[in-house]
């Protein structure tokens, strides 16, 4: 391919809009997105919930895109939390759940850092009581390009 007129880099096919594919811009070379990493992330998060709450969610699905990991969990509330929700104590239950998730923060971010081989720079967590879903969102540090510069998306 030809060279870009103002840059000393090879031109990219039009589908990448002049940028390297996201897999090159954000993922370490050792990562392979063949489902194993997603499964390991889901398993780790469910295990941490089980360790802290006495039971884990019944379903979990992890997704990775660029520098964001999202783990969506189903059937997360304990029997006691479900009873509180059924009695109209939704806000009290969600406040208690937020406190519990804060205590799990380090274990969750450590697991994601270890599995992705990238530092977690932000973590967000929330629940929806009925239907019973939770989302754990992890923002990973961007991976510098081979020339040492951060991706454009990370610096704007």
C-alpha positions as CSV (number, residue, x, y, z in Angstrom):
1,X,0.0,0.0,0.0
2,X,1.1,3.6,-0.5
3,X,2.2,5.9,2.2
4,X,0.0,8.6,3.8
5,X,1.2,12.0,2.5
6,X,1.8,13.6,5.9
7,X,2.6,10.6,8.0
8,X,5.4,8.1,7.9
9,X,3.1,5.1,8.3
10,X,1.6,2.8,5.7
11,X,-1.9,3.6,4.6
12,X,-4.7,1.4,6.0
13,X,-7.6,0.0,4.2
14,X,-10.7,2.3,4.2
15,X,-12.6,0.1,6.7
16,X,-10.2,1.1,9.5
17,X,-10.5,4.9,8.8
18,X,-6.7,5.3,8.7
19,X,-6.2,3.6,12.1
20,X,-4.9,0.2,13.1
21,X,-7.7,-2.2,13.9
22,X,-8.8,-2.0,17.6
23,X,-7.2,-5.4,18.3
24,X,-3.8,-3.9,17.4
25,X,-4.5,-0.6,19.2
26,X,-5.8,-1.9,22.5
27,X,-5.1,-5.6,23.1
28,X,-1.7,-7.0,24.2
29,X,-0.2,-9.4,21.8
30,X,-0.7,-12.3,24.2
31,X,-4.5,-11.8,24.2
32,X,-6.6,-14.0,22.0
33,X,-10.3,-13.1,21.7
34,X,-11.5,-16.6,21.0
35,X,-13.9,-16.8,23.9
36,X,-11.5,-18.2,26.5
37,X,-10.8,-14.8,28.0
38,X,-14.5,-13.9,28.2
39,X,-15.3,-17.2,29.8
40,X,-12.4,-16.8,32.3
41,X,-13.6,-13.2,33.2
42,X,-17.2,-14.5,33.7
43,X,-16.0,-17.4,35.9
44,X,-13.8,-15.1,38.0
45,X,-16.5,-12.6,38.6
46,X,-19.1,-15.3,39.5
47,X,-16.5,-16.9,41.9
48,X,-15.9,-13.6,43.7
49,X,-19.6,-13.0,44.1
50,X,-19.9,-16.5,45.5
51,X,-17.0,-16.0,47.9
52,X,-18.4,-12.7,49.3
53,X,-22.2,-13.4,49.2
54,X,-22.5,-17.2,49.8
55,X,-23.9,-17.7,46.3
56,X,-23.0,-16.6,42.8
57,X,-25.1,-15.4,39.9
58,X,-26.7,-18.2,37.9
59,X,-25.6,-16.7,34.5
60,X,-22.8,-14.4,33.5
61,X,-21.5,-13.1,30.2
62,X,-18.4,-11.0,29.7
63,X,-17.6,-8.9,26.7
64,X,-14.5,-7.0,25.7
65,X,-14.3,-4.1,23.3
66,X,-11.3,-1.9,23.0
67,X,-10.4,-1.0,26.5
68,X,-13.8,-1.8,28.2
69,X,-14.8,-5.1,29.8
70,X,-18.5,-5.5,30.7
71,X,-19.8,-8.5,32.7
72,X,-23.5,-8.8,32.8
73,X,-24.8,-11.1,35.6
74,X,-28.3,-12.6,36.1
75,X,-30.0,-13.8,39.3
76,X,-27.5,-12.0,41.5
77,X,-29.6,-11.2,44.6
78,X,-29.5,-13.4,47.7
79,X,-32.7,-14.9,49.1
80,X,-32.7,-12.2,51.8
81,X,-32.3,-9.5,49.2
82,X,-35.1,-10.9,47.1
83,X,-37.4,-11.0,50.2
84,X,-36.6,-7.3,50.9
85,X,-37.3,-6.4,47.2
86,X,-40.6,-8.3,47.4
87,X,-41.6,-6.3,50.5
88,X,-41.0,-3.0,48.7
89,X,-37.5,-2.3,50.2
90,X,-35.9,-1.8,46.8
91,X,-33.8,1.3,47.7
92,X,-32.6,-0.3,51.0
93,X,-31.6,-3.4,49.1
94,X,-29.8,-1.5,46.3
95,X,-28.0,0.6,48.9
96,X,-26.8,-2.6,50.7
97,X,-25.8,-4.2,47.4
98,X,-23.8,-1.1,46.5
99,X,-21.9,-1.4,49.8
100,X,-21.3,-5.1,49.1
101,X,-20.0,-4.3,45.6
102,X,-17.6,-1.7,47.0
103,X,-16.1,-4.4,49.3
104,X,-15.6,-6.6,46.3
105,X,-14.0,-3.8,44.2
106,X,-10.4,-4.8,44.8
107,X,-11.0,-8.5,44.3
108,X,-12.9,-7.8,41.0
109,X,-10.4,-5.3,39.6
110,X,-7.4,-7.6,40.6
111,X,-9.0,-10.5,38.8
112,X,-9.7,-8.5,35.6
113,X,-6.1,-7.0,35.7
114,X,-4.6,-10.5,36.1
115,X,-6.7,-12.1,33.3
116,X,-6.4,-9.2,30.8
117,X,-2.8,-8.4,31.7
118,X,-3.9,-4.7,31.7
119,X,-4.4,-2.3,34.6
120,X,-8.1,-1.5,35.5
121,X,-8.2,2.3,35.6
122,X,-12.0,2.7,36.4
123,X,-14.7,0.4,37.8
124,X,-18.4,0.8,37.9
125,X,-21.1,-1.5,39.2
126,X,-24.9,-1.4,39.3
127,X,-27.9,-3.6,39.8
128,X,-31.4,-3.8,38.6
129,X,-33.6,-5.7,41.1
130,X,-36.6,-6.9,38.9
131,X,-35.6,-8.5,36.7
132,X,-32.5,-9.3,38.6
133,X,-29.5,-8.2,36.6
134,X,-26.1,-6.6,37.5
135,X,-23.4,-5.1,35.4
136,X,-19.8,-4.8,36.3
137,X,-17.9,-2.4,34.0
138,X,-14.1,-2.2,33.9
139,X,-12.1,0.4,31.9
140,X,-8.6,-0.8,31.1
141,X,-5.6,1.3,30.5
142,X,-4.9,1.8,26.8
143,X,-2.1,-0.1,25.3
144,X,0.5,2.1,23.7
145,X,1.1,1.7,20.0
146,X,4.3,0.1,18.9
147,X,5.7,3.7,18.5
148,X,4.9,4.3,22.2
149,X,2.0,6.7,21.6
150,X,-1.4,6.2,23.1
151,X,-4.3,5.5,20.8
152,X,-6.2,8.6,19.6
153,X,-9.3,7.5,21.5
154,X,-7.4,7.3,24.8
155,X,-6.0,10.8,24.6
156,X,-9.1,12.8,23.7
